[in-house]
Amino acid sequence: MASHCHDEHDGHQHHGDGAGVHDHSDDVMPALQSLLYDKVDFDNIRTLNETTTGSGAAVVKKPWVDRLTPEPELESSADEQLLMYIPFSAQVKLHAILLRTSNSPSAPRTLRMTINRDDLDFTTAADLAATQTLHLSQTSDVQEIPLKRALWNNTHAIKLFVEDNHSGGEEDVTRIGYIGFKGEWMDMGRAPVGFLYESSARLADHKVDGARDNNLGGARLGM
């Protein structure tokens, strides 16, 4: 498929050199930071061009403790592009997206993210100016990519469009092993809830005391 780049957009961001990316592979995950995971509307996630039906939702539903497990994995079908619609059950302010891919040509390269759009088709995704565009690293580490928070206030849903991978057109399959989100959420009529994370954690697995010392990307309520 032809690429439709929007390099001039203010949300354009490069991460090929690892700048601004934090690897969470060995971080402690306190159970107190599991709330944003619980605000993803898993049942209504939709993915186009996935090889296995439901695999897109499965990698979002994968808990943090399973982030390095090889299965489930989202794999593209007809070509290297993927399109996902991920709704939330509350009003969300996104701080970061977390991804685990691979150190291979099948790793996604250009990720175009759009806020609050439920029209899911490749033509619209290619032609529409993204809210923020990221260039992803080719790595098997978990990448935490900070987002421009002013662009992601009042988020009810997010559309992820993987435009290409690192193969330079030689590889038709794109693979993603883990997707998570970090930020704040607010139920209607209530104040924001602080320190929210993308994944489910088991209290028995993690020591909560001193958890703030790990920083986990440095998100603070109200930023």
C-alpha positions in Angstrom: 0.0 0.0 0.0 1.2 3.5 -0.7 2.4 5.5 2.3 0.7 8.7 3.3 3.2 10.5 5.5 2.3 13.7 7.4 5.7 14.7 8.6 4.6 18.3 8.9 2.1 17.5 11.6 3.0 18.9 15.1 2.6 15.5 16.6 5.4 13.9 14.5 8.0 12.2 16.7 11.1 10.1 16.0 12.2 7.2 18.2 14.6 5.3 16.0 17.6 6.3 18.0 15.9 5.5 21.3 15.6 9.1 22.4 12.7 9.7 24.8 12.1 5.9 25.1 12.3 4.1 28.4 12.7 0.4 28.6 10.4 -1.2 31.2 11.7 -4.8 30.8 12.9 -5.0 34.4 10.9 -2.4 36.2 8.8 -3.2 39.3 5.1 -2.8 38.7 3.2 -1.8 41.8 -0.4 -3.1 41.9 -1.5 0.4 42.8 -0.8 1.5 39.2 -3.1 -0.9 37.4 -6.1 1.3 36.9 -5.7 2.4 33.3 -5.6 -1.2 32.2 -9.0 -1.6 33.8 -10.4 1.3 31.8 -9.7 -0.2 28.4 -12.9 -1.5 26.8 -11.5 -4.8 25.6 -14.7 -6.2 24.3 -15.0 -3.4 21.7 -11.4 -3.4 20.4 -11.4 -3.8 16.6 -8.5 -4.7 14.4 -8.2 -4.8 10.6 -5.8 -7.0 8.7 -5.0 -9.3 11.6 -4.1 -12.9 10.8 -5.9 -14.4 13.8 -9.2 -12.9 14.8 -9.1 -11.3 18.2 -5.3 -11.2 18.4 -5.2 -7.4 18.4 -7.4 -7.3 21.5 -5.4 -10.1 23.0 -2.1 -8.1 23.0 -3.8 -5.1 24.6 -5.4 -7.4 27.2 -2.1 -9.0 28.0 -1.1 -8.1 31.6 2.2 -6.4 32.4 3.5 -9.6 34.1 3.1 -11.4 30.7 4.5 -8.6 28.5 7.6 -10.7 27.4 5.6 -13.9 26.6 5.6 -14.6 22.9 1.9 -15.5 22.7 -0.6 -14.0 22.0 0.9 -12.0 19.2 -0.7 -9.6 16.7 0.4 -10.4 13.1 -0.7 -8.7 10.0 -2.2 -10.6 7.2 -2.4 -9.3 3.6 0.4 -6.8 4.0 2.5 -4.9 6.6 -0.3 -2.5 7.7 -2.5 -2.8 10.8 -5.4 -0.7 12.0 -6.7 -0.8 15.5 -9.6 0.9 17.3 -9.2 0.9 21.1 -12.0 2.5 23.2 -11.9 3.4 26.9 -14.7 3.1 29.4 -13.8 6.5 31.0 -12.4 9.8 30.0 -8.6 9.4 29.7 -5.6 11.7 29.4 -2.8 9.7 27.9 0.8 10.1 29.0 2.5 7.3 27.1 2.1 4.3 24.9 4.0 1.1 25.6 4.9 -1.4 22.9 6.9 -4.6 22.6 7.8 -5.7 19.1 11.0 -7.3 17.9 14.5 -6.7 16.6 13.5 -7.9 13.2 12.2 -6.5 9.9 8.6 -7.3 11.0 8.8 -4.6 13.8 6.4 -1.7 13.1 8.2 1.5 12.1 5.6 4.3 11.6 2.7 4.5 14.0 0.0 7.1 13.4 -2.3 7.7 16.4 -5.6 9.5 16.1 -7.9 10.5 19.0 -11.6 9.8 19.2 -12.3 8.4 15.8 -14.3 5.2 15.3 -14.3 5.1 11.5 -12.1 2.1 10.9 -10.9 1.8 7.3 -7.4 2.1 5.7 -8.4 4.8 3.3 -9.5 7.2 6.0 -6.5 6.3 8.2 -4.1 7.0 5.4 -5.7 10.3 4.4 -6.5 11.7 7.8 -3.9 13.9 9.6 -2.9 11.9 12.7 -3.1 13.4 16.2 0.5 12.3 16.7 2.9 10.3 14.6 5.7 8.1 16.1 8.6 6.4 14.5 9.3 3.3 16.5 12.6 1.6 17.4 13.5 -1.9 16.1 13.9 -3.6 19.4 12.6 -6.5 21.5 12.6 -4.3 24.6 9.4 -2.8 25.9 9.4 0.8 24.7 7.6 3.5 26.7 7.1 6.4 24.3 5.9 9.7 25.9 3.1 11.4 24.2 2.3 15.1 23.9 -0.2 15.3 26.7 -1.9 18.4 25.4 -3.0 16.4 22.4 -4.6 13.6 24.4 -6.9 15.3 26.9 -10.5 14.0 26.9 -9.6 10.7 25.1 -12.4 8.3 24.8 -10.9 6.1 22.1 -7.6 5.9 20.1 -7.0 4.6 16.6 -3.6 3.1 15.9 -2.5 2.9 12.3 0.7 0.9 11.6 1.7 2.3 8.3 4.8 0.3 7.6 7.5 -1.9 9.2 11.3 -1.9 9.3 11.7 -4.1 6.2 11.7 -1.3 3.7 8.9 -3.0 1.8 10.5 -6.5 1.8 8.4 -8.0 4.6 4.6 -8.2 4.4 4.1 -9.3 8.0 4.2 -6.9 10.9 4.2 -8.3 14.5 3.4 -6.8 17.8 3.6 -8.6 21.1 2.4 -6.1 23.7 0.5 -2.8 23.7 -0.2 -0.7 26.9 -1.1 2.8 27.9 -0.1 5.1 30.7 -2.0 8.2 32.0 -4.9 9.5 34.0 -8.6 8.7 33.9 -11.7 10.4 35.1 -15.2 9.2 35.4 -17.8 11.7 34.4 -18.4 14.3 37.1 -15.3 13.2 39.2 -11.8 14.4 39.6 -8.9 12.7 37.8 -7.4 9.6 39.4 -3.6 9.7 39.7 -0.9 7.3 38.7 -2.6 5.0 36.3 -0.9 2.3 34.4 -1.5 0.1 31.3 -1.5 -3.3 32.8 -2.8 -5.6 35.5 -0.4 -6.6 38.2 -0.6 -9.1 41.0 0.1 -7.7 44.5 2.0 -10.9 45.5 4.4 -10.5 42.6 5.5 -6.9 43.4 6.8 -5.0 46.3 4.8 -1.8 46.7 6.9 0.0 49.3 9.3 2.4 47.6 7.5 2.0 44.3 7.7 5.7 43.5 11.5 5.4 43.5 11.3 3.4 40.3 9.6 6.5 38.6 8.2 4.3 35.8 8.4 7.1 33.3 7.9 10.0 35.6 4.2 10.6 35.1 2.6 12.9 37.8 -1.1 13.7 38.2 -2.1 17.0 36.6 0.8 17.3 34.2 
